[in-house]
Amino acid sequence: MVAFNTLLIGHPEPGTRLEHDKYSSGSATHTLLYPFVRSVGYVVAASDASNLDKAQADVVCDGVQDDVDIQAGIDYVADYGGTVLLTAGTFYVASTIVPADKVSIYGQGMGVTVLSFDHSVSDDAIGDVTSGTLSDVTIGRMTIIDTLGTPVQSWGVALGGWTDGAATLSNIEFYEIECEECGLWLANVTSPRCIIRNCYIHDLTAGDRALGTPWCDDAIIKENQIDTVAQMGIGCQGSTGLIIMGNTITGSGVDGTYYGIDTSSSTLVNIVGNYVYAPFGILSEDSTGLISVTGNILRGEATSAGTGIQVWRTATGKDQASRIIISNNNISEIKAGVVVLDEADATITANKIHSIGQYGVRIATTSGWTAPRYIQIAHNDIYDCPSVTAYGGPVYVSNTDYVDILYNNLDGNSNTNARGIQFASTTTAPNTRIIGNALKGVSAKANLMYGDTADMYVRDNQGFIAAGEIRTINGSISTLTENAYNSVDNPFGQDVLVLDETIYISTKATSGAPRLDCGIGSSATTDYTTVFDDITCETVGPYHSTNTTTIGKQTSPILWQTGTGNRYFNHSIKAAAATGMVASYSIRVMGI
């Protein structure tokens, strides 16, 4: 920023003597500081710059072909390297400005220094480095506007060429550049530095992306804002060592087919802390190495279309990521939350995925391909699925090996179409573990775990009990009046077998010779004796339904049904009130 009408000329080296000039403005006196030696700095004033800025400038533009004066400044400084400084005001660019090695171009700030160009006359405002080399260039602190008015792919700054390897760039930075109806393109940058930060790109109604850094090494794209662009927000295909962080992308992909962020065919990708409000969120296809997508907020525009995060291999023989981490993202209002197709070794953990139209998490392998291995879906919160159609729901798995689905909260929102965890076929996921998930809010309990789980280890899931799995229900007999039934409805939503029951009377009834019956039947207010008959309530001690000769009535497992039929497990007080008694029970059941 320029403060107190002071024009900053270059960056003096330590120890450089500063000259002091005084001038008056109204009743105030101001001091102008500038480096005494300016051999590597060049100041270009706009035709509408202030008189003070014009007085300090090396050249004052005429407002017609201002690119000529800016280019002259770049050429002047190029022999030694340095800075071309543009004053406040509007510069009219009739021909593309071409950067040079070790020459940086600075304005006075977004909305203060403005470069205006017409794409039909000049392809780009700054660019035309499509081959050869370029190094040590920083461009920043300005607004660039394409005034053509017809939707086309237009670039405010475009460096590095249009194909992989077309040029060799290094140590390039764009910062604090506003682009209106044009974008930023920086390609083929090698280490040590490729940075685009704190830029604002908006109202680009044509073209395939707003910000592109393809074929770059160690690129950092951070804290940029992109708003209302026709197709892709950030496109970094074919790059290595990408960091995309803290960007805000709204209105990207307004044609409904492109992603806010696309890092396809890249290696070692870290996408963290971005906000994307667009029909599609983040895409990485045919990428290698580590792909990490963490801490992003992804919001779609309708539950009928779009994907929050998609990592996939497009065809056999294409590259496959060695490790995928998708964690701590918040994904909503979209058809599918997270999709991993034909990939291996993925961890999908601690995401919040809600308001979805088909799948929360979908893992699948194309028929005939080598199945992905070592997929973990853990500690996710997937809920609010009001628009899910048939066969959809929180988790979908198809033709995948070695899958762990662990400790997720999966809620179908009482949708009649939703399923909790769905497997596509009976042989789809061998060597799979499904443990500790909370499954709820689906139309039928049979849909909680849809598919053949015979080859899987399924245990300790809330709301679902697997075949052969043994669980225990604990409770207390608390209503002690005569003809109290202390009824327990089947809590599993599935038919189970009652293996046995243990009742422990820790404090006996005080008087009246009450008795306790236990059994299963179709009424919550009927005395059943299929498990216990006539336990004396005036005797302290444990009673086991299959290990007693006097009151035990259970000789084999008893079916405990759900929904209708024999769904009630009653603990009946009869003969007298069991006043003063304290009793608890433990029922052991097995899934069938």
N, C-alpha and C positions, 0 to 999 in steps of 0.2 A: 504494500500500500504506500502511496505517496502522501506524506503528511505535511501540513503547514506550507503547501505550495512548493515543496522541496523535491526536485527531480534527482533520483538516485542514479548515478552513472557508474555502472560496473560495480566491482567489489574490490576495494583497494587491498593490497597485500599488507601484512602487519608491518608497521613502521612507516608506511607511506604518509608523507606530509599532506595535510588537508589545508586548502586555501579557503578563506572566509570572505564572502561578498555580502554586503548588506543592501537591502532594497526596501522601499516603503510601499505599503498597501493601506490606503486610508490613513488612520492614525497610528497603525502598528508598523514596527520595523522588524523585518525577518532576516535571518541569517541563512545563507546558502552554503552548504558544505559540499565539496567535490574533490576528488583526487587531483593532485597537482599534475601527475603524469597520467595521460589518457591515451597512450599509444595503442592500446588493445581494446578500446571501447568506442562505440559509434552510436550516436543518438539520432533517431529519425522522428521528426515531428509530423503529426497529422495536419492536414490543411485547416482543420477546425480546432487545433490545439490552442492552448492559452498563449498569450504573448510571452509570458515568462518561459514556457517550455520551448517555444520557437527560438527565443533568444539564446537558449543553451544548446540547441540542437546543431548537429553537423550538417543536416539538410532538412528542408521543409518541403513536404509533398504538395503537389498541386491538386490532389483530389480526383485525378483522372486515371493515371497509371502509376499508382503509388508503389506497386511491386518493383518498379525500376529502381527507385531510391532505396528500398529495403534491400534489394539484391546487391546494389552497389555497396551498401554497408557491410553485408556478409562477405563480399569479395575483398573489401578493404581490410577487414579483420582477419581473414582466413590465413594470411601468411604467418601470423603469430598465435592465433587463437584468442578468443575473448568473447565479448558480449555485444550484441546489437540490441539496443534498448528502444522500444517504441513508446512514445508518449501516450497520454490520454487522447482520445479522439477516434475518428473513423478513417481507416485506410482502405482504398479501393484497389482490389487486386484484379488486374486484367490478364496476367500470365502467372503461372505457378512459380512461387518462390522456392528456390533450391537451396537447402542447407549445405554447409561445408563442415569438414572435420574441425572439431574443437571450437566451434562457434555456437553459442547459445543465443536464443531469441526470446526476449522477455517483453511483456507488456506491463501495464500498471494494475491489471486485475480484470476479472471477468466483468463485462458490462462497462468497463472504463476504456480499455483499448479494444477496438472492434476492427476485424478484418472482414470486409464485404467482398464476395466474389460471385460470379455467375457461372455455373457449371457448364453452360453451353459455350462459354468463351474460354474458361480456364478449368481443366479437369479437377484440380485440387487447389486450395489456397496455398498450402505448403507441401512440397513433395518432390516428385519426379526423380527420386533416387530408386530406380528399379533394377539396377545392376551395379557391379563394382563394390566399393566399400564405403562405409561411413562410420565414424566413431566419435564419442565424447560430445554429444549434442543434447542440450536440454531446451525444450520449448514449453513456455508456460505463461500464465497470467494474462489471458486474453479471451475474447469472444470471437468466434468465426461463424459467419452467416452465409449460406448459399441463397442468393436472391432469385434463382431461376424461377421458382414458383411452380414448376412441373415435377411430379414425383419421379426421381431417378436415384440410383445409388451415387452418392456424392460424398467426398472426403474432405474434411477440414484440413487434416494432416494425414498424408499417406507416404510411408517410407518402407523400403525393403523389397519391393517387387511383388509379383502376383503368383509366383510359383515357388515351390520348395527349392532353396539353393540359388535363387535368382540373384541375390546380393548377399553381402556379408556385412552385418552391422554389429556394433558393440557399444556398450555404455550409452544407451539412449533413454531419455526420460521425457514423458509428457506429464505436465501437472497443471492444475487449475485452468483448464481450457474448457470453455463452453462452446458447444457445437449446436447450431440451430439448422435443421434440415440438412445436416451432413454428419459424418461420423469420423472416427479415428482408426487408422490402420498402421500397424507397426509389425513388420514381418522379418523373419530371418535374422533375428538378433541373437548373437552368441553371448556367453558370459563375458564380463562379470555382471552386467546390469541391463535389465529391460523392465522399466517401471512406467505404469500409467496410473496416476493417482489423483484423486480429488477433482475429477473432470465431470462435466454435466453435458449430456447429449440428449437432445429431445426433438420431437416432431420430425422424425425421419420417416416419411411415409412410403418410401420405396427402398429397394436394396435388400441384401441378405443379412446384414448385421449392423449394429451401431458401433461396436468396438471390437476390433479384431487384432489378435496377436498370434497368427499361425507361425509354426516352424521356428519357435523361439526357445532359448534355453534360460532356465532360472527366471522366468517372467513373474513379476509381481503386479497384480491388478487389484487395487484396493481403494475403497472409499469413494468410488465413482457413483454418479446418479444417472440412470438412463430412464427416459420416460417417453412413451408413445412412439414406438418404432415398429415398422411393418413386420419384421421377421425376427431375427435373432438379436438378443441383447448383447451378450459377450460371446465371441467365438474364438477359441484358441486351439484349433485342431492341429495335430502334428507337433505339439510342443513337448518339452521335457522340463520337469522341475517346476510345475506351475503352482503359484499361490494366488487364489482368487478369494479375497476376503473383504467383508464389510461393505459390499456394494449394494445399492438399492436399485431394483429394476421393476418398473411398473409399466403396464401397457405394452410389454414386449410380445411379439408374435401376434399382432392384432389380426393377422390372417388365419390364426387358429391352428397352425401346424408346426411352428418353430419353438425352440426352447429359450428360456431366459439366459441360461448358461450352457454352452456346448464345448466339451473338451475332448471330443472324439479323436481316436488315433494318437493320443498323447501318452506320455510315460511319467509316472510319479506326479500325481495330481492331488492338491489339497484345496478343497472348496469349503470355506468356513465363514460362518457369521454373516451370510448374505440374506437380503430380503428380496424375494421374487414374487410379484403379483402378476401372474400371466397364465394363459391356458396350459402351458407346459413349463416345468421348473428347471431341472438340471438333467443333462444327458451326457453320458460318456460311453461311447461304443468303440469296440475294437481297440481298447487301450491296454497298456501293459504296466507292470510294476504295481506299486501301491496306489489305490484310488481311495481317497478319504473325503467323505462328505459329512461334515459335522456342524451342528449348531446353526443351521439355516432355518429361516421361516419361509415356507413356500405355500402360497395361497392361489388356488385356481379360480376360474371364473364360473364354473358350472360342474355339477357332479356327473353330468352326462358325457364329459370328454376330458382328456388330458391326463398327464402323469406327473407326479411330484418329482421323483428321482428314478431314472432308468439307467442301469448299467448292463450292457449286453454285448454279445458277440454276434455279428450280423450274418456270418456264414462259416461253414467248416473251413479250417485252414487259416482263419483270421486270428489276430492276436487275442490273447486272453489275459486278463489281469491276474497278477500273482496273489494279490490280497485286496479285499474290498472292505472298507469300514464305513458304515452308514449309521450315524449315531446322533442323538440329541437334537434331531430336527423336529420342527413343528409343521405338519402338512395338513391342509384342510381344503374343503370345497373343490374336490377334484375327483375324477373317476377312479384312478388308481394311485395309491400312496407311494409305495416303493416296489419297483419291478426289477428283478435280477434274472436275466435269461442267458442260458448257455455259458455261465461263468462258474468259477470254482473259488472256494475259500473266502466266503463272505460272512461278515458279522453285521447284523442289523439289530441294533440295541438302543434302548432308552429313547426311542422316538415317540412322539405324540402324533397320532394319525386319526383324523376325525372328519366327519361330514363327507364321506366317500360314496361313490356311486357304484363301485364293483368290488375292488379288492383293497384291503389295507396293505398287505404285503403279498406279492406274488413271486414264487420261485418256480422256474420251469426249465425244461430242456427240450429242444426240438427233437422230434422222433428221429432215431438213427444216429444222433450225436452221442459223444461220450458224456455221461451224466456228470453234472457238477457234484463236487464232494466238499464236505466240511462247511456246511451252511449253518449259521447260528442265528436264530430269531429269539431275542431274549429281552425281557424287561420293557417291552413296548406297551403303550397304552393306546389301544385301537378301539374306537367307539363311535357312536352316532352314525349309524348306517341307514338312514331312512330311505335312501333311493336305490339301495342295492337290488339288482334284479336276480332272477333265478341263478343258482349256483355261485353267487358271490358271497362275500363276507370278509371278516378280518384277515384270515390267512388262507392262501391257496398254494398247494404244492403239487407239482406234476413231474414225474419221471426223474426224480432227484434222489441221490444217495447220501447217506450220512448227514441227516438234518437234525439239529437240536432246536426244539421249540420250548422255551423255558420261561416260566414265571411272567407271562404276559397277561395283561388285562384285555380280554376280548369280548366286546359287547355289541351284539347285533341290533340293539335299539328296538327290540320287539318287532322287527321287520319280518313279515311272513316268508320272505324269500331268503333271508340271511342264514348262513351257516357259520359256525364258529371256526373250525379248522376243516378244510376240505382237501381231500386227496383225489386226484383225477382218475385213478384206477387202482385195482387190487395189488398191482406190483410196482406202484409208483415210488415208494420211499422206504426201501429196506434200510436197516441199520439206523433207524430214526428213534430219537427219544423225545417224548412229550411229557413234560414234568412241571407241576406247580402252576399251571395256568388257571386263571379265573375265567370261566366260560359262562356267558349269560346273555339274555336278551335276544334269543333266536326263537323262531316260531315253534319248533318242535325239538324236544330234547334229543331225539335221534340225530338232529342236524348239528349238534354241538361238535361231534367228531364224525364227519361224514366220509366213509370209505372203509376199506378193510385194514384194520390195525394189527393184523395177526403177526406181521414181521417187525412190529415196533414195540418199544418199551414205553408204556403209557401208565403213569402213576401220579397220584396226589394232585389231580386237577379238580378245582372247585367246580361243581356242577356236572361232573362227568366221572363215571367209574368204569374202568376198562374190564374186559372179560378176564377173570382170574385174579383181579386186583382185590385185596382185602382191606377194608376200612373199618373204623370204629366210630360209633356215635355215642357220645356221653351226655348225660343229663341227670336231672333230679326229679324225684316224685314229690311234688310240692303241694298239691291239693289233697288234703287228708280227710275230707268229709266222706261219709258213706255214699257209695255210688258215684264217686269221682273217678273219671276214667284216665286222666293224665295222658291223653292221646297224642301220638307223634305221627304226622303225615310223612310219607316217604320223601326224604329231602333230595334224593338223587335225580328225580325225574326219569329214572330208568328202573326196570324190574331188577331186583337183586335177590340173592339168597341170604336169609338169616342163618348164620352158622351156629351162634349161641348167644346167650345173654348172661351177664353177671350182675346181680343186685347185691348191694351192700347196705345193710341196716346198721347205722352207726349209733343211733339212739332209738331205743325201742318205744313202742306206744305205751302209754301209761295205764290204760285199762280198757275193758270192753271186748277183748278177744277178737280184734279186727283181723281180716285176712287180705292177702294180696294175690290177685290173678294177673297173668300176663299172656297176651296172644295177639294174633293178627286177624283182621277181618275187614269188612266193607263199611262198617259203621263206627263213628267216633264215640258213640254212646252205648256200646254193647260190651258185656263182659265176655272176654275170650280167654281160653285156658290152654292154648296150643303150645305155649312156652313154659309157663309156670301155673300150678294150680294149688291154691291154699298155702301160700307162704305165711307163717305166723308173724304178725307184726310186733309181737311182744318178746321176740327173741333177737338179740344182737348177733350180727355175723354176716358173712357172705353166702350167697346162694348162686350156684351155677346151673344153668338150665339142662346141661347134658351130663353133669357129673354128680347127680344126686339120685338116690333110689326112692326117696319118700315123696318128694313134691315135683320132681322133674317130669315133664310131659313131652319134651322134645327128643325125638329119637333119630331125626334126620334134618337136613337143611330145609327151611320153610320159605316158600316164595313170598316175597314182599313186593306187591305190584305198585304201579304208579298210575296216576290219572283216574282210573276206575278200577273196580274189583277190590281185592283185599289190600288196600292202601294204608290202613290205620294200624298202628302198633299201640295197643292200649295197656295201661297199668291201672287195674281196677281195685279200688278199696271196697270191700264188702263186709257184711255182718255187723260192722260198727265203725265209727270214726276212729282213725288211727292218730288220735290226739298225741302230740309231743314227738312223734316219730320223725327221724331224719334219715332219708334213704337216697341213694344215687344208683345209677345204672350205666352199664356199658354194653352196647349191642355190636356184635361183630358180624359184618356182612361181606359178601363176595359178589363182584360183578359177573354178569352172565352174557 
